[in-house]
Amino acid sequence: MNTPAVQLEPAGSRWARGGVHPALVCLEVRRLVRNRRTLLFTMVVPAMFYLIFGLNSSYAANRDGSGNVSASVLISMALYGAVLATTSGGAMVSIERAAGWSRQLRITPLRPAAYVAIKMASSMVLGAASVAIVYVVAAGTGKPSMPAWVWVVTAVLVWAGSLLFAAFGLFVGYLLPSENVMQVIGFVLMLFSFGGGLFIPLSQFAPALRTLARFTPLYGLNELVHDPLTRSPFSWTWVANLVVWLAVFTAGAVWRFRRDTARV
């Protein structure tokens, strides 16, 4: 893999101090956009899932909080798309490792935390595109019903919350070899999605499974992004779940980056 060179700035600049450099952020975004398979998977599949499940005439028009079930499915599929996009963007670091890019970074002044932030930021760009596509497709069908402010707030919450999985993708990308990472991620995200209630309401689970689901990474985020629509009693455990898992994945990504770049 040929990696475009990043021109370093003079001593005393933000790059020289090991901080986040705008040129490197732009480079990472361009690398993501060039991966057509990732773009197809993260942009088309979530919108297709909405069209399959969100337009079902047997339940789509049923009331759900301040809207209908079609709107709830829209939020779930947008979250699924954002999670796919940000995780895939972060996990691409496994390909960079195989090509020796991590070792090249060892000779630069870039701090591990700054590099993790750059990768997460570029993944969030991909996540924003995925969320936008799902919402535009759903709006074009005319089926979701919810107040205008809920459309805006839920879209922003979905996108912002997907930062959690940008960290997760980066952590797994440094943890696993490139030939295994996408298969593992696909399986794990499917488990997280079911555990978080994206595909099946947790109320349909057995009591023991409902209790276990509250500790999975997507549980708190899924509850938070649906709350403006469902108007459920707010719980700070949702926020705690999100913050704890974000800290775990970010710390894991920094730890693996340090170990990876320290290898000779």
C-alpha positions as CSV (number, residue, x, y, z in Angstrom):
1,M,0.0,0.0,0.0
2,N,1.4,3.3,-1.0
3,T,0.8,5.9,1.7
4,P,0.9,9.5,0.6
5,A,3.5,11.5,2.4
6,V,2.4,14.0,5.0
7,Q,4.5,17.2,5.0
8,L,5.7,18.0,8.5
9,E,5.6,21.5,9.9
10,P,8.5,23.4,11.6
11,A,9.3,22.7,15.2
12,G,6.8,24.4,17.5
13,S,3.9,23.6,15.3
14,R,1.0,21.5,16.4
15,W,2.3,18.5,14.4
16,A,5.8,18.9,15.9
17,R,4.3,18.8,19.4
18,G,2.6,15.5,18.5
19,G,-0.9,16.9,18.2
20,V,-3.7,16.5,15.6
21,H,-2.6,17.7,12.2
22,P,-5.4,18.8,9.7
23,A,-3.4,17.3,6.7
24,L,-3.4,13.9,8.3
25,V,-7.1,14.1,9.0
26,C,-7.8,14.9,5.3
27,L,-5.5,12.0,4.3
28,E,-7.4,9.5,6.4
29,V,-10.7,10.7,5.0
30,R,-9.5,10.3,1.4
31,R,-8.3,6.8,2.2
32,L,-11.7,5.8,3.5
33,V,-13.5,7.2,0.5
34,R,-11.4,5.3,-1.9
35,N,-12.5,2.0,-0.3
36,R,-15.5,1.2,-2.5
37,R,-16.5,-2.0,-0.7
38,T,-16.6,-0.3,2.6
39,L,-18.7,2.6,1.2
40,L,-21.2,0.2,-0.4
41,F,-21.5,-1.9,2.8
42,T,-22.0,1.1,5.1
43,M,-24.1,3.3,2.9
44,V,-26.4,0.9,1.0
45,V,-27.1,-1.9,3.5
46,P,-28.6,0.3,6.4
47,A,-30.9,2.1,3.9
48,M,-31.9,-1.2,2.4
49,F,-32.7,-2.6,5.9
50,Y,-34.9,0.4,6.5
51,L,-36.9,-0.2,3.3
52,I,-37.4,-3.8,4.3
53,F,-38.3,-3.4,7.9
54,G,-39.5,0.2,8.2
55,L,-42.2,0.0,5.6
56,N,-43.9,-3.1,6.7
57,S,-47.6,-2.3,6.5
58,S,-48.5,-4.6,9.4
59,Y,-46.8,-2.4,12.0
60,A,-45.1,0.7,10.4
61,A,-48.0,3.1,11.2
62,N,-48.5,1.9,14.8
63,R,-47.9,4.7,17.3
64,D,-44.6,4.8,19.2
65,G,-44.1,7.7,21.6
66,S,-44.4,11.0,19.6
67,G,-44.2,9.2,16.3
68,N,-44.7,5.8,14.7
69,V,-42.9,2.5,14.5
70,S,-41.5,3.4,11.0
71,A,-39.7,6.3,12.7
72,S,-38.3,4.0,15.4
73,V,-37.0,1.6,12.7
74,L,-35.4,4.6,10.9
75,I,-33.5,5.6,14.0
76,S,-32.4,2.0,14.6
77,M,-31.2,1.5,11.1
78,A,-29.4,4.9,11.0
79,L,-27.6,3.9,14.2
80,Y,-26.7,0.5,12.7
81,G,-25.3,2.2,9.6
82,A,-23.3,4.7,11.7
83,V,-21.9,1.9,13.8
84,L,-20.9,-0.1,10.7
85,A,-19.3,3.0,9.1
86,T,-17.3,4.1,12.1
87,T,-16.2,0.6,13.1
88,S,-15.1,-0.1,9.6
89,G,-13.3,3.2,9.3
90,G,-11.4,2.5,12.5
91,A,-10.7,-1.1,11.7
92,M,-8.9,-0.2,8.5
93,V,-5.9,0.4,10.6
94,S,-5.3,-3.4,10.5
95,I,-4.4,-3.0,6.8
96,E,-2.1,-0.1,7.6
97,R,-0.3,-2.3,10.2
98,A,0.2,-5.1,7.6
99,A,1.8,-2.5,5.2
100,G,4.1,-1.2,7.9
101,W,2.5,2.2,8.3
102,S,2.5,1.9,12.1
103,R,6.2,1.5,12.1
104,Q,6.6,4.6,10.0
105,L,4.6,6.5,12.6
106,R,7.1,5.5,15.2
107,I,9.7,8.0,13.8
108,T,7.2,10.9,13.8
109,P,6.4,13.1,16.9
110,L,2.7,12.1,16.7
111,R,1.5,11.1,20.1
112,P,-0.6,7.9,20.4
113,A,-3.7,9.7,21.7
114,A,-3.5,12.2,18.8
115,Y,-3.3,9.4,16.3
116,V,-6.3,7.7,17.8
117,A,-8.2,11.0,17.7
118,I,-7.4,11.4,14.0
119,K,-8.6,7.9,13.1
120,M,-11.8,8.4,15.1
121,A,-12.4,11.8,13.5
122,S,-12.0,10.4,10.0
123,S,-14.3,7.5,10.8
124,M,-16.9,10.0,12.1
125,V,-17.0,11.6,8.6
126,L,-18.0,8.2,7.1
127,G,-20.6,7.8,9.9
128,A,-22.2,11.1,9.1
129,A,-22.6,10.2,5.5
130,S,-24.3,6.9,6.4
131,V,-26.7,8.6,8.8
132,A,-27.6,11.2,6.2
133,I,-28.3,8.6,3.5
134,V,-30.6,6.6,5.8
135,Y,-32.6,9.7,6.9
136,V,-32.9,11.0,3.3
137,V,-34.1,7.6,2.0
138,A,-36.6,7.3,4.9
139,A,-37.9,10.9,4.3
140,G,-38.4,10.1,0.6
141,T,-40.8,7.3,1.5
142,G,-43.0,9.6,3.6
143,K,-43.6,6.8,6.1
144,P,-41.8,7.9,9.3
145,S,-43.9,10.2,11.5
146,M,-42.3,12.3,14.2
147,P,-41.9,16.0,15.0
148,A,-39.4,18.0,13.0
149,W,-37.2,18.6,16.1
150,V,-37.0,14.8,16.7
151,W,-35.8,14.2,13.2
152,V,-32.9,16.6,13.8
153,V,-32.1,15.6,17.4
154,T,-32.1,11.9,16.8
155,A,-29.9,12.2,13.7
156,V,-27.3,14.2,15.7
157,L,-27.4,11.8,18.6
158,V,-26.9,8.8,16.3
159,W,-24.0,10.4,14.7
160,A,-22.3,11.7,17.9
161,G,-22.9,8.4,19.7
162,S,-21.2,6.4,16.9
163,L,-17.9,7.8,18.2
164,L,-18.0,4.9,20.6
165,F,-17.7,2.5,17.7
166,A,-15.0,4.5,16.0
167,A,-12.9,3.7,19.1
168,F,-14.1,0.1,19.0
169,G,-13.0,-0.3,15.4
170,L,-9.6,1.2,16.0
171,F,-9.1,-1.1,19.1
172,V,-10.0,-4.2,17.2
173,G,-8.0,-3.1,14.1
174,Y,-4.9,-3.0,16.3
175,L,-5.8,-6.2,18.1
176,L,-6.4,-8.5,15.2
177,P,-4.6,-9.3,12.0
178,S,-6.0,-7.8,8.8
179,E,-7.1,-11.1,7.3
180,N,-9.5,-11.7,10.3
181,V,-10.6,-8.3,11.4
182,M,-13.7,-7.6,9.2
183,Q,-15.1,-11.1,9.7
184,V,-14.8,-10.7,13.5
185,I,-16.3,-7.2,13.4
186,G,-19.3,-8.3,11.4
187,F,-20.1,-11.1,13.8
188,V,-19.5,-9.0,16.9
189,L,-21.6,-6.0,15.7
190,M,-24.5,-8.3,14.9
191,L,-24.3,-9.6,18.5
192,F,-24.1,-6.1,19.9
193,S,-27.1,-5.0,17.7
194,F,-29.3,-7.8,19.0
195,G,-28.1,-7.2,22.6
196,G,-28.7,-3.5,22.3
197,G,-32.2,-3.9,21.0
198,L,-31.7,-2.6,17.5
199,F,-33.4,-5.4,15.7
200,I,-35.6,-7.0,18.4
201,P,-37.1,-5.0,21.3
202,L,-35.5,-6.0,24.6
203,S,-39.0,-6.5,26.1
204,Q,-39.3,-9.7,24.0
205,F,-36.1,-11.1,25.6
206,A,-36.1,-13.5,28.6
207,P,-35.5,-11.6,31.9
208,A,-31.9,-13.0,32.3
209,L,-31.1,-11.8,28.7
210,R,-32.6,-8.4,29.3
211,T,-30.3,-8.0,32.4
212,L,-27.3,-9.1,30.4
213,A,-28.2,-6.7,27.5
214,R,-27.9,-3.7,29.8
215,F,-24.1,-4.3,30.0
216,T,-23.5,-4.5,26.2
217,P,-21.9,-1.6,24.3
218,L,-25.0,-0.7,22.2
219,Y,-27.6,-0.7,25.0
220,G,-27.0,2.7,26.4
221,L,-26.5,4.4,23.0
222,N,-29.6,2.8,21.5
223,E,-31.8,3.9,24.5
224,L,-30.4,7.5,24.2
225,V,-31.0,7.9,20.5
226,H,-34.6,6.6,20.7
227,D,-35.5,8.6,23.8
228,P,-36.6,11.8,22.0
229,L,-39.1,9.7,20.1
230,T,-40.3,7.2,22.7
231,R,-40.3,9.7,25.6
232,S,-39.3,6.9,28.0
233,P,-38.3,7.8,31.5
234,F,-34.6,9.0,31.3
235,S,-32.0,6.8,33.0
236,W,-28.4,7.9,33.7
237,T,-27.4,4.3,33.4
238,W,-27.7,4.8,29.6
239,V,-25.1,7.6,29.8
240,A,-22.9,5.5,32.2
241,N,-23.0,2.6,29.8
242,L,-21.9,4.8,26.9
243,V,-19.1,6.6,28.8
244,V,-17.6,3.4,30.3
245,W,-17.5,1.6,27.0
246,L,-16.1,4.7,25.2
247,A,-13.3,4.9,27.9
248,V,-12.6,1.1,27.6
249,F,-12.3,1.2,23.8
250,T,-10.3,4.4,23.6
251,A,-7.9,3.2,26.2
252,G,-7.6,-0.1,24.5
253,A,-6.8,1.6,21.1
254,V,-4.1,3.8,22.7
255,W,-2.6,0.8,24.5
256,R,-2.5,-1.3,21.3
257,F,-1.1,1.6,19.3
258,R,1.7,2.1,21.8
259,R,2.6,-1.6,21.6
260,D,2.3,-1.7,17.9
261,T,4.6,1.2,17.2
262,A,7.1,0.0,19.9
263,R,7.8,-3.2,18.0
264,V,11.1,-3.3,16.0
